[in-house]
Amino acid sequence: MDKVPELYEIFKGEVANVTDYGAFIKIPGCTKQGLVHRTHMSSSHVDRPSEVVDVGEKVWVKVIGNEVKDGKQKISLSMKVVNQGTGNDIDPNNVVLEQDARKRREFRDYSKQKITLEAVLNTVCKKCGCKGHFANDCFMQPGGTKYSLVPEEDEDKEDKTKSQKTAKKKKKEKKRKKHSRDRETSSESESSSTSSSDSDSEPAKKKKRHAEKTKKSSKKKKHKKHKQRP
């Protein structure tokens, strides 16, 4: 049987493997290995565990967890609570470990992200007699009537009046367009009539001119005849 170290026991182990999320440490006198997560390698933030430890390096660690999940025993270790030079326990009362455990629990259940409104005032308003607010913040008018929301009927009436106004505007625009069209048609008819009258008057003028010429020629002939008789 492998001798597994007890909880919060400190020992010196050799780094067997380094991954992106931490380093596996060989436990002396045991075939099993423990994991030092990168969050427990140093008190400062660690992005790459390979920058902190190398394979074959010996480090001081403290057992902070020993669980069995899915039939496998998982041993959690920590480097930041142990002095790497002397091996002394920096956190003998495990205060740092408890704080880390709280942070993990709060992150898992999202308790910090919940918004709770627990600060309700116990004062009584002098205007309306209700609890939870002051008289300066009360929504009651001096006469004693509270502000009420606009009913839906009034909103419907406003919508109807708006629609009626838009319909009236459309009717006026249609009438204006018809009136302008009628004016255009009347002007076109007048221009056509004047052009027709002008065309009709031209042959009448020609006839009048022809008649006047014939009269003049007949007068001249008569005058010549009178002169030839003596």
GROMACS elastic network, one bead per residue, 0.5 to 0.9 nm:
[ bonds ]
;  ai    aj funct       b0    kb
    1    30     6  0.85357   500
    2    29     6  0.71316   500
    2    31     6  0.66888   500
    2    32     6  0.78172   500
    3    28     6  0.88430   500
    3    29     6  0.65096   500
    3    30     6  0.57468   500
    3    31     6  0.88596   500
    4    27     6  0.79000   500
    4    29     6  0.82912   500
    4    30     6  0.66137   500
    4    32     6  0.81183   500
    4    75     6  0.89365   500
    5     8     6  0.85475   500
    5     9     6  0.63394   500
    5    10     6  0.83806   500
    5    11     6  0.84575   500
    5    27     6  0.81897   500
    5    30     6  0.89834   500
    5    63     6  0.74104   500
    6     9     6  0.55240   500
    6    10     6  0.89168   500
    6    63     6  0.71188   500
    6    66     6  0.83544   500
    7    10     6  0.88747   500
    7    62     6  0.81556   500
    7    63     6  0.53076   500
    7    64     6  0.60507   500
    7    65     6  0.64893   500
    7    66     6  0.70483   500
    8    62     6  0.57389   500
    8    64     6  0.55840   500
    8    65     6  0.80603   500
    8    92     6  0.88822   500
    8    94     6  0.85116   500
    9    61     6  0.84268   500
    9    62     6  0.56047   500
    9    63     6  0.54608   500
    9    64     6  0.82275   500
   10    60     6  0.70845   500
   10    61     6  0.57086   500
   10    63     6  0.65288   500
   10    82     6  0.79429   500
   10    87     6  0.76856   500
   10    88     6  0.84360   500
   10    89     6  0.77527   500
   11    27     6  0.81112   500
   11    28     6  0.82364   500
   11    59     6  0.85386   500
   11    60     6  0.58756   500
   11    61     6  0.57873   500
   11    62     6  0.66267   500
   11    63     6  0.84475   500
   11    87     6  0.79363   500
   12    26     6  0.89720   500
   12    27     6  0.79739   500
   12    28     6  0.78538   500
   12    58     6  0.66037   500
   12    59     6  0.56064   500
   12    61     6  0.62130   500
   12    62     6  0.88040   500
   12    87     6  0.79739   500
   13    25     6  0.58175   500
   13    26     6  0.54302   500
   13    27     6  0.56877   500
   13    28     6  0.64915   500
   13    57     6  0.83817   500
   13    58     6  0.54322   500
   13    59     6  0.56785   500
   13    60     6  0.64748   500
   13    61     6  0.72285   500
   14    24     6  0.85325   500
   14    25     6  0.54688   500
   14    26     6  0.52489   500
   14    27     6  0.75941   500
   14    28     6  0.84505   500
   14    55     6  0.78078   500
   14    56     6  0.57400   500
   14    57     6  0.56112   500
   14    59     6  0.64195   500
   14    60     6  0.89180   500
   15    18     6  0.74985   500
   15    23     6  0.67722   500
   15    24     6  0.59726   500
   15    26     6  0.63169   500
   15    53     6  0.76283   500
   15    54     6  0.68379   500
   15    55     6  0.50431   500
   15    56     6  0.50941   500
   15    57     6  0.53785   500
   15    58     6  0.61377   500
   15    59     6  0.74329   500
   16    23     6  0.75061   500
   16    24     6  0.55506   500
   16    25     6  0.55112   500
   16    26     6  0.60790   500
   16    33     6  0.82289   500
   16    54     6  0.86986   500
   16    55     6  0.56043   500
   16    56     6  0.62660   500
   16    57     6  0.83753   500
   17    22     6  0.87218   500
   17    23     6  0.57182   500
   17    24     6  0.51876   500
   17    25     6  0.73537   500
   17    54     6  0.80887   500
   17    55     6  0.58001   500
   17    56     6  0.83872   500
   18    21     6  0.82281   500
   18    22     6  0.61636   500
   18    24     6  0.64216   500
   18    49     6  0.68237   500
   18    50     6  0.62524   500
   18    53     6  0.76968   500
   18    54     6  0.70506   500
   18    55     6  0.66728   500
   19    22     6  0.53129   500
   19    23     6  0.59079   500
   19    24     6  0.81860   500
   19    48     6  0.84920   500
   19    49     6  0.69616   500
   19    50     6  0.74044   500
   20    23     6  0.82756   500
   20    38     6  0.82157   500
   20    47     6  0.82093   500
   20    48     6  0.62634   500
   20    49     6  0.63811   500
   20    50     6  0.77512   500
   21    36     6  0.86949   500
   21    37     6  0.60619   500
   21    38     6  0.57211   500
   21    39     6  0.86342   500
   21    47     6  0.85463   500
   21    48     6  0.77956   500
   21    49     6  0.70244   500
   22    35     6  0.68099   500
   22    36     6  0.55296   500
   22    39     6  0.81535   500
   22    40     6  0.86657   500
   22    41     6  0.79861   500
   22    48     6  0.82553   500
   22    49     6  0.56811   500
   22    50     6  0.83974   500
   23    34     6  0.83818   500
   23    35     6  0.58031   500
   23    36     6  0.52990   500
   23    37     6  0.66175   500
   23    38     6  0.75561   500
   23    41     6  0.88084   500
   23    49     6  0.69585   500
   23    50     6  0.83432   500
   23    53     6  0.78588   500
   23    54     6  0.88323   500
   23    55     6  0.87360   500
   24    33     6  0.61391   500
   24    34     6  0.55647   500
   24    36     6  0.63001   500
   24    37     6  0.86851   500
   25    32     6  0.88663   500
   25    33     6  0.54314   500
   25    34     6  0.52069   500
   25    35     6  0.62163   500
   25    36     6  0.73132   500
   25    58     6  0.86000   500
   25    59     6  0.84477   500
   25    61     6  0.86893   500
   25    77     6  0.83865   500
   26    30     6  0.77748   500
   26    31     6  0.75700   500
   26    32     6  0.68337   500
   26    34     6  0.66626   500
   27    30     6  0.54653   500
   27    31     6  0.70601   500
   27    32     6  0.64359   500
   27    33     6  0.56559   500
   27    34     6  0.69338   500
   28    31     6  0.79911   500
   30    33     6  0.78322   500
   32    73     6  0.88533   500
   32    75     6  0.86798   500
   33    74     6  0.84928   500
   33    75     6  0.72857   500
   34    63     6  0.84347   500
   34    74     6  0.70540   500
   34    76     6  0.56540   500
   34    77     6  0.61147   500
   35    74     6  0.79335   500
   35    75     6  0.63877   500
   35    76     6  0.51842   500
   35    77     6  0.56781   500
   35    78     6  0.82799   500
   36    39     6  0.81062   500
   36    40     6  0.62153   500
   36    41     6  0.65812   500
   36    61     6  0.82079   500
   36    75     6  0.89488   500
   36    76     6  0.62346   500
   36    78     6  0.55441   500
   36    79     6  0.71456   500
   37    40     6  0.53816   500
   37    41     6  0.65936   500
   37    49     6  0.85822   500
   37    76     6  0.78106   500
   37    77     6  0.75316   500
   37    78     6  0.74334   500
   38    41     6  0.51385   500
   38    42     6  0.76376   500
   38    45     6  0.82596   500
   38    46     6  0.60342   500
   38    47     6  0.74892   500
   38    48     6  0.77103   500
   38    49     6  0.59915   500
   39    42     6  0.68581   500
   39    43     6  0.79095   500
   39    44     6  0.83633   500
   39    45     6  0.69693   500
   39    46     6  0.67144   500
   39    47     6  0.89778   500
   39    78     6  0.86413   500
   39    80     6  0.87837   500
   40    43     6  0.72770   500
   40    46     6  0.89354   500
   40    77     6  0.76602   500
   40    79     6  0.58387   500
   40    80     6  0.56312   500
   40    81     6  0.80804   500
   41    44     6  0.84398   500
   41    45     6  0.87762   500
   41    46     6  0.74418   500
   41    49     6  0.78070   500
   41    52     6  0.77102   500
   41    53     6  0.89293   500
   41    78     6  0.63899   500
   41    80     6  0.53748   500
   41    81     6  0.88859   500
   42    45     6  0.69904   500
   42    46     6  0.70818   500
   42    52     6  0.85592   500
   42    78     6  0.86892   500
   42    79     6  0.66390   500
   42    81     6  0.83655   500
   43    46     6  0.87137   500
   43    80     6  0.57418   500
   43    81     6  0.83517   500
   46    49     6  0.65755   500
   46    51     6  0.84840   500
   46    52     6  0.80972   500
   47    51     6  0.85306   500
   48    51     6  0.57025   500
   48    52     6  0.74880   500
   49    52     6  0.52965   500
   49    53     6  0.64130   500
   49    54     6  0.85788   500
   50    53     6  0.54961   500
   50    54     6  0.61472   500
   50    55     6  0.87548   500
   51    54     6  0.77497   500
   53    56     6  0.88731   500
   53    57     6  0.67686   500
   53    58     6  0.88659   500
   53    59     6  0.85491   500
   54    57     6  0.56379   500
   54    58     6  0.89648   500
   55    58     6  0.87327   500
   59    79     6  0.76098   500
   59    84     6  0.64995   500
   59    85     6  0.89877   500
   59    87     6  0.88096   500
   60    78     6  0.85374   500
   60    79     6  0.63273   500
   60    82     6  0.64352   500
   60    83     6  0.73248   500
   60    84     6  0.55777   500
   60    85     6  0.83106   500
   60    86     6  0.85962   500
   60    87     6  0.58258   500
   60    88     6  0.88775   500
   61    77     6  0.59502   500
   61    78     6  0.53270   500
   61    80     6  0.81281   500
   61    81     6  0.79656   500
   61    82     6  0.63419   500
   61    83     6  0.89447   500
   61    84     6  0.83424   500
   61    87     6  0.81386   500
   62    76     6  0.84690   500
   62    77     6  0.53723   500
   62    78     6  0.51898   500
   62    79     6  0.66038   500
   62    80     6  0.88639   500
   62    81     6  0.73014   500
   62    82     6  0.68397   500
   62    89     6  0.82556   500
   63    66     6  0.76850   500
   63    75     6  0.72291   500
   63    76     6  0.60437   500
   63    78     6  0.65979   500
   64    75     6  0.78320   500
   64    76     6  0.55777   500
   64    77     6  0.54761   500
   64    78     6  0.66136   500
   64    97     6  0.76926   500
   65    74     6  0.77379   500
   65    75     6  0.56183   500
   65    77     6  0.69408   500
   66    73     6  0.70429   500
   66    74     6  0.57863   500
   66    76     6  0.63205   500
   67    72     6  0.81937   500
   67    73     6  0.57101   500
   67    74     6  0.52543   500
   67    75     6  0.65725   500
   67    76     6  0.84234   500
   68    71     6  0.60701   500
   68    72     6  0.52645   500
   68    74     6  0.59296   500
   68    75     6  0.86866   500
   69    72     6  0.52758   500
   69    73     6  0.64283   500
   69    74     6  0.71913   500
   70    73     6  0.84261   500
   78    81     6  0.64551   500
   78    82     6  0.76496   500
   79    82     6  0.55750   500
   79    83     6  0.79314   500
   79    84     6  0.75910   500
   80    83     6  0.74594   500
   80    84     6  0.83820   500
   80    90     6  0.81338   500
   81    88     6  0.87080   500
   81    89     6  0.62450   500
   81    90     6  0.50111   500
   81    91     6  0.54825   500
   81    92     6  0.84922   500
   81    94     6  0.85903   500
   81    96     6  0.78273   500
   81    97     6  0.84413   500
   82    85     6  0.87629   500
   82    86     6  0.83970   500
   82    87     6  0.57924   500
   82    88     6  0.57139   500
   82    90     6  0.53131   500
   82    91     6  0.74938   500
   83    86     6  0.56678   500
   83    88     6  0.52619   500
   83    89     6  0.65115   500
   83    90     6  0.64173   500
   84    87     6  0.55234   500
   84    88     6  0.79397   500
   85    88     6  0.82715   500
   87    90     6  0.89191   500
   89    92     6  0.56544   500
   90    93     6  0.89623   500
   90    94     6  0.89627   500
   91    94     6  0.52183   500
   91    95     6  0.65589   500
   91    96     6  0.66219   500
   91    97     6  0.81319   500
   92    95     6  0.79263   500
   93    96     6  0.83068   500
   93    97     6  0.89365   500
   94    97     6  0.51869   500
   94    98     6  0.62997   500
   94    99     6  0.87659   500
   95    98     6  0.51856   500
   95    99     6  0.63151   500
   95   100     6  0.87394   500
   96    99     6  0.51284   500
   96   100     6  0.62665   500
   96   101     6  0.86571   500
   97   100     6  0.51065   500
   97   101     6  0.61824   500
   97   102     6  0.86932   500
   98   101     6  0.50100   500
   98   102     6  0.62173   500
   98   103     6  0.87012   500
   99   102     6  0.51172   500
   99   103     6  0.63179   500
   99   104     6  0.87497   500
  100   103     6  0.51401   500
  100   104     6  0.63250   500
  100   105     6  0.87569   500
  101   104     6  0.51508   500
  101   105     6  0.62859   500
  101   106     6  0.87034   500
  102   105     6  0.50998   500
  102   106     6  0.61165   500
  102   107     6  0.84836   500
  103   106     6  0.51669   500
  103   107     6  0.60697   500
  103   108     6  0.85951   500
  104   107     6  0.51095   500
  104   108     6  0.61905   500
  104   109     6  0.88407   500
  105   108     6  0.51267   500
  105   109     6  0.63098   500
  105   110     6  0.82234   500
  105   111     6  0.85234   500
  106   109     6  0.54842   500
  106   110     6  0.55640   500
  106   111     6  0.53846   500
  106   112     6  0.64478   500
  107   110     6  0.51333   500
  107   111     6  0.72118   500
  107   112     6  0.76256   500
  108   111     6  0.80827   500
  109   112     6  0.84432   500
  110   113     6  0.54515   500
  110   114     6  0.69794   500
  111   114     6  0.55018   500
  111   115     6  0.88498   500
  112   115     6  0.79739   500
  116   119     6  0.87444   500
  117   120     6  0.73561   500
  120   131     6  0.89018   500
  120   132     6  0.59519   500
  120   133     6  0.85651   500
  121   124     6  0.84546   500
  121   131     6  0.71527   500
  121   133     6  0.64028   500
  121   134     6  0.87445   500
  122   131     6  0.61022   500
  122   132     6  0.56677   500
  122   133     6  0.80646   500
  123   130     6  0.84348   500
  123   131     6  0.56293   500
  123   132     6  0.58547   500
  123   133     6  0.64794   500
  123   134     6  0.69431   500
  124   127     6  0.89549   500
  124   128     6  0.85121   500
  124   129     6  0.58179   500
  124   130     6  0.55485   500
  124   132     6  0.65932   500
  124   133     6  0.68027   500
  124   134     6  0.69510   500
  124   135     6  0.83511   500
  125   128     6  0.58509   500
  125   130     6  0.54302   500
  125   131     6  0.61425   500
  125   132     6  0.76132   500
  125   133     6  0.60422   500
  125   134     6  0.51187   500
  125   135     6  0.50322   500
  125   136     6  0.86764   500
  125   137     6  0.88078   500
  125   138     6  0.73106   500
  126   129     6  0.55555   500
  126   130     6  0.80952   500
  126   134     6  0.76029   500
  126   135     6  0.57071   500
  126   138     6  0.89824   500
  127   130     6  0.82698   500
  127   134     6  0.88228   500
  127   135     6  0.59713   500
  127   138     6  0.72230   500
  127   140     6  0.70981   500
  127   141     6  0.88265   500
  127   142     6  0.82930   500
  127   144     6  0.79784   500
  128   131     6  0.89433   500
  128   135     6  0.81422   500
  128   138     6  0.75853   500
  128   139     6  0.88218   500
  128   140     6  0.69352   500
  128   144     6  0.79985   500
  130   133     6  0.75603   500
  131   134     6  0.83194   500
  133   136     6  0.82626   500
  133   137     6  0.63187   500
  133   138     6  0.68378   500
  134   137     6  0.53632   500
  134   138     6  0.63994   500
  135   138     6  0.50650   500
  135   139     6  0.86518   500
  135   140     6  0.89839   500
  136   139     6  0.86139   500
  138   141     6  0.84452   500
  139   146     6  0.62788   500
  139   147     6  0.65017   500
  140   143     6  0.81051   500
  140   144     6  0.62514   500
  140   145     6  0.59407   500
  140   147     6  0.63878   500
  141   144     6  0.55100   500
  141   145     6  0.55354   500
  141   146     6  0.57857   500
  141   147     6  0.71254   500
  142   145     6  0.75252   500
  143   146     6  0.87534   500
  145   148     6  0.85690   500
  148   151     6  0.84905   500
  150   153     6  0.83821   500
  150   154     6  0.68305   500
  150   155     6  0.74700   500
  151   154     6  0.56830   500
  151   155     6  0.68211   500
  152   155     6  0.50233   500
  152   156     6  0.62277   500
  152   157     6  0.86790   500
  153   157     6  0.61805   500
  153   158     6  0.86072   500
  154   158     6  0.61647   500
  154   159     6  0.85937   500
  155   158     6  0.50834   500
  155   159     6  0.62568   500
  155   160     6  0.86777   500
  156   159     6  0.50449   500
  156   160     6  0.61986   500
  156   161     6  0.86905   500
  157   161     6  0.61592   500
  157   162     6  0.85255   500
  158   161     6  0.51633   500
  158   162     6  0.61636   500
  158   163     6  0.86254   500
  159   162     6  0.51120   500
  159   163     6  0.61979   500
  159   164     6  0.86357   500
  160   163     6  0.50666   500
  160   164     6  0.61026   500
  160   165     6  0.85854   500
  161   164     6  0.50153   500
  161   165     6  0.61405   500
  161   166     6  0.86235   500
  162   165     6  0.51514   500
  162   166     6  0.62815   500
  162   167     6  0.86716   500
  163   166     6  0.51377   500
  163   167     6  0.61768   500
  163   168     6  0.86835   500
  164   167     6  0.50395   500
  164   168     6  0.61967   500
  164   169     6  0.86289   500
  165   168     6  0.51264   500
  165   169     6  0.62340   500
  165   170     6  0.86772   500
  166   169     6  0.50814   500
  166   170     6  0.62571   500
  166   171     6  0.87363   500
  167   170     6  0.50850   500
  167   171     6  0.62678   500
  167   172     6  0.87300   500
  168   171     6  0.50770   500
  168   172     6  0.62359   500
  168   173     6  0.86337   500
  169   172     6  0.51650   500
  169   173     6  0.62410   500
  169   174     6  0.86938   500
  170   173     6  0.51258   500
  170   174     6  0.62471   500
  170   175     6  0.87375   500
  171   174     6  0.50778   500
  171   175     6  0.62530   500
  171   176     6  0.86685   500
  172   175     6  0.51110   500
  172   176     6  0.62008   500
  172   177     6  0.86271   500
  173   176     6  0.51036   500
  173   177     6  0.62088   500
  173   178     6  0.86866   500
  174   177     6  0.51065   500
  174   178     6  0.62087   500
  174   179     6  0.86195   500
  175   178     6  0.50852   500
  175   179     6  0.60962   500
  175   180     6  0.85551   500
  176   179     6  0.51074   500
  176   180     6  0.61450   500
  176   181     6  0.85537   500
  177   180     6  0.51568   500
  177   181     6  0.61540   500
  177   182     6  0.86750   500
  178   181     6  0.50017   500
  178   182     6  0.61329   500
  178   183     6  0.86019   500
  179   182     6  0.50912   500
  179   183     6  0.62290   500
  179   184     6  0.86505   500
  180   183     6  0.51003   500
  180   184     6  0.62596   500
  180   185     6  0.87613   500
  181   184     6  0.50630   500
  181   185     6  0.62505   500
  181   186     6  0.86435   500
  182   185     6  0.51265   500
  182   186     6  0.60950   500
  182   187     6  0.85422   500
  183   186     6  0.51507   500
  183   187     6  0.61153   500
  183   188     6  0.85263   500
  184   187     6  0.52230   500
  184   188     6  0.61899   500
  184   189     6  0.87149   500
  185   188     6  0.50420   500
  185   189     6  0.61837   500
  185   190     6  0.86452   500
  186   189     6  0.50674   500
  186   190     6  0.61393   500
  186   191     6  0.85642   500
  187   190     6  0.50932   500
  187   191     6  0.61418   500
  187   192     6  0.85736   500
  188   191     6  0.51530   500
  188   192     6  0.61777   500
  188   193     6  0.86402   500
  189   192     6  0.50357   500
  189   193     6  0.60919   500
  189   194     6  0.85643   500
  190   193     6  0.50551   500
  190   194     6  0.60972   500
  190   195     6  0.84635   500
  191   194     6  0.51574   500
  191   195     6  0.60891   500
  191   196     6  0.85743   500
  192   195     6  0.50409   500
  192   196     6  0.60995   500
  192   197     6  0.85765   500
  193   197     6  0.60332   500
  193   198     6  0.84149   500
  194   197     6  0.50284   500
  194   198     6  0.60166   500
  194   199     6  0.84870   500
  195   198     6  0.50698   500
  195   199     6  0.61642   500
  195   200     6  0.86133   500
  196   200     6  0.60694   500
  196   201     6  0.85575   500
  197   201     6  0.60117   500
  197   202     6  0.86779   500
  198   201     6  0.51404   500
  198   202     6  0.64127   500
  199   202     6  0.55178   500
  199   203     6  0.75701   500
  200   203     6  0.62320   500
  200   204     6  0.69938   500
  201   204     6  0.51357   500
  201   205     6  0.61371   500
  201   206     6  0.86820   500
  202   205     6  0.51836   500
  202   206     6  0.63474   500
  202   207     6  0.88231   500
  203   207     6  0.62248   500
  203   208     6  0.86443   500
  204   207     6  0.50855   500
  204   208     6  0.62384   500
  204   209     6  0.86475   500
  205   208     6  0.50458   500
  205   209     6  0.61828   500
  205   210     6  0.85790   500
  206   209     6  0.50936   500
  206   210     6  0.61324   500
  206   211     6  0.86388   500
  207   210     6  0.50294   500
  207   211     6  0.61557   500
  207   212     6  0.85855   500
  208   211     6  0.51346   500
  208   212     6  0.61811   500
  208   213     6  0.86280   500
  209   212     6  0.51015   500
  209   213     6  0.61855   500
  209   214     6  0.86702   500
  210   213     6  0.51384   500
  210   214     6  0.62628   500
  210   215     6  0.87157   500
  211   214     6  0.51234   500
  211   215     6  0.62099   500
  211   216     6  0.86661   500
  212   215     6  0.51363   500
  212   216     6  0.62461   500
  212   217     6  0.86877   500
  213   216     6  0.51633   500
  213   217     6  0.62006   500
  213   218     6  0.86521   500
  214   217     6  0.51323   500
  214   218     6  0.61718   500
  214   219     6  0.86599   500
  215   218     6  0.51674   500
  215   219     6  0.62456   500
  215   220     6  0.87043   500
  216   219     6  0.51744   500
  216   220     6  0.62841   500
  216   221     6  0.88061   500
  217   220     6  0.51472   500
  217   221     6  0.63641   500
  217   222     6  0.88439   500
  218   221     6  0.51666   500
  218   222     6  0.63495   500
  218   223     6  0.86965   500
  219   222     6  0.52129   500
  219   223     6  0.62343   500
  219   224     6  0.87367   500
  220   223     6  0.51627   500
  220   224     6  0.63439   500
  220   225     6  0.88782   500
  221   224     6  0.51505   500
  221   225     6  0.63755   500
  221   226     6  0.88723   500
  222   225     6  0.51459   500
  222   226     6  0.63977   500
  222   227     6  0.88121   500
  223   226     6  0.53284   500
  223   227     6  0.65259   500
  224   227     6  0.52245   500
  224   228     6  0.64993   500
  225   228     6  0.52610   500
  225   229     6  0.66617   500
  226   229     6  0.57155   500
  226   230     6  0.81292   500
  227   230     6  0.69832   500
